[in-house]
Amino acid sequence: MKQRVLFLCTHNANRSQMAEGLVNYFLSDRWEACSAGTIATSVNPRATRTMAELGIDISGQRSKNLTELDGQTFDRVITLCGEAADTCPIFVGGVRREHLGFDDPSRATGTDEEIMDVYRRVRDEMRRRVITLLNGGDHE
């Protein structure tokens, strides 16, 4: 039976969407990933483009508010930004809650290519750290 992981970030637009896509692509045999935000917005097109570069299609994902997941259970809850770590509700039932901080790529400035380079760096850091963590290793 697959374990379930929930990725939380404030707007559920970039980091949490990319983490959901990474886990559902690379670890789908053992994990089912979902993501949500404390304030749902929309999936950033740059996040979608960045993931497509790895052959991962997140175009069908949508930004969700945490309240949409009421009643669902998760084995792990991982916050990806400071605000979500501070505002994340406490999950009951022995859920393991962790925080992995990553830069917010939506705050990047410069040319489109410079901004995309930040998205790629964050995506690659997330791939390494999140996959390692869910495989039972140290995420640092």
Secondary structure as GFF3:
##gff-version 3
##sequence-region A 1 140
A	DSSP	beta_strand	3	8	.	.	.	ID=ss1
A	DSSP	alpha_helix	15	26	.	.	.	ID=ss2
A	DSSP	beta_strand	31	36	.	.	.	ID=ss3
A	DSSP	alpha_helix	45	52	.	.	.	ID=ss4
A	DSSP	three_ten_helix	66	69	.	.	.	ID=ss5
A	DSSP	beta_strand	76	79	.	.	.	ID=ss6
A	DSSP	alpha_helix	82	87	.	.	.	ID=ss7
A	DSSP	beta_strand	96	99	.	.	.	ID=ss8
A	DSSP	three_ten_helix	105	107	.	.	.	ID=ss9
A	DSSP	alpha_helix	112	134	.	.	.	ID=ss10
###
